Amino acid sequence: MSNTNSTSDSQSSQEAQNSQHSQDSDNTHETQGTARRRTSSKRPTPMEVLRQARSQLAELTGLTPESVSSFEETEDGWSIEVEVLELARVPDTMSLMASYQVELDPEGQLTGYRRVRRYERGRADARGR
């Protein structure tokens, strides 16, 4: 009879250990998942923000960004001014260009844009910009 009790105690002990191991394993997976989320939500680098801004503006407007003329980090994320070709003309110096002010959140997602000026490619800016 003592053999039976010892076998059943051993089984109960083994089940408790397995249950604890399973809980430890679940906690490890939670910790790894939390670390992964923290890593994936890290703030993008300035170059990543620039690439995202150009790509998102092109997708929304159908215009191809040619250059970035200003770039600044703000309290709300990022503010970028992007130069785009709006209307191609011959000669190229007569093509119409535009500057778009692009606002992005801290993660680099576009939150808004607006055209701030339009000009001919070959003309100097009278406002000294």
BELVENFEN-V697238 format. One record per residue. N is the residue number from 0. PHI is phi in radians with two decimals (NA if undefined). D_LAST is the distance of its C-alpha to the last C-alpha in whole Angstrom. Layout:
N;PHI;D_LAST
N;PHI;D_LAST
//
This chain:
0;NA;96
1;-1.15;94
2;-1.11;93
3;-1.14;92
4;-1.11;90
5;-1.16;88
6;-1.16;87
7;-1.22;85
8;-1.12;84
9;-1.13;82
10;-1.15;81
11;-1.10;80
12;-1.11;78
13;-1.12;77
14;-1.10;75
15;-1.11;74
16;-1.12;72
17;-1.08;71
18;-1.10;69
19;-1.11;68
20;-1.09;66
21;-1.12;65
22;-1.13;63
23;-1.07;62
24;-1.10;60
25;-1.07;59
26;-1.11;57
27;-1.10;56
28;-1.11;54
29;-1.10;53
30;-1.08;51
31;-1.13;50
32;-1.13;48
33;-1.11;47
34;-1.10;45
35;-1.11;44
36;-1.13;42
37;-1.09;41
38;-1.16;39
39;-1.27;38
40;-1.71;36
41;-1.17;34
42;-1.12;31
43;-1.24;29
44;-1.29;27
45;-0.97;23
46;-1.13;24
47;-1.13;26
48;-1.10;24
49;-1.05;21
50;-1.07;24
51;-1.11;25
52;-1.07;22
53;-1.07;21
54;-1.12;25
55;-1.18;25
56;-1.12;22
57;-1.06;24
58;-1.14;27
59;-1.34;26
60;-1.74;24
61;1.40;26
62;-1.80;22
63;-1.64;22
64;-1.12;19
65;-1.74;17
66;-2.77;15
67;-1.94;14
68;-1.72;10
69;-2.67;11
70;-2.70;15
71;-2.65;16
72;-1.48;20
73;-2.07;21
74;-1.08;24
75;-1.67;25
76;2.56;24
77;-2.45;20
78;-2.25;17
79;-2.36;15
80;-1.93;12
81;-2.05;14
82;-1.67;13
83;-2.26;16
84;-1.50;18
85;-1.63;19
86;-2.59;21
87;-1.38;22
88;-2.34;23
89;-2.02;25
90;-1.24;24
91;-1.01;21
92;-1.16;18
93;-1.69;19
94;-1.08;19
95;-1.56;17
96;-1.93;14
97;-2.53;13
98;-1.85;11
99;-2.01;14
100;-1.52;14
101;-2.05;17
102;-1.91;20
103;-2.26;23
104;-1.35;26
105;-1.03;27
106;-1.53;29
107;1.63;26
108;-1.57;27
109;-1.08;24
110;-1.95;25
111;3.13;22
112;-2.68;19
113;-2.73;18
114;-1.41;15
115;-1.82;12
116;-2.86;11
117;-2.37;13
118;-2.73;12
119;-1.44;14
120;-0.96;14
121;-1.49;14
122;-1.73;12
123;-1.30;9
124;-1.36;6
125;-1.16;8
126;-1.45;6
127;1.29;4
128;-1.45;0
//
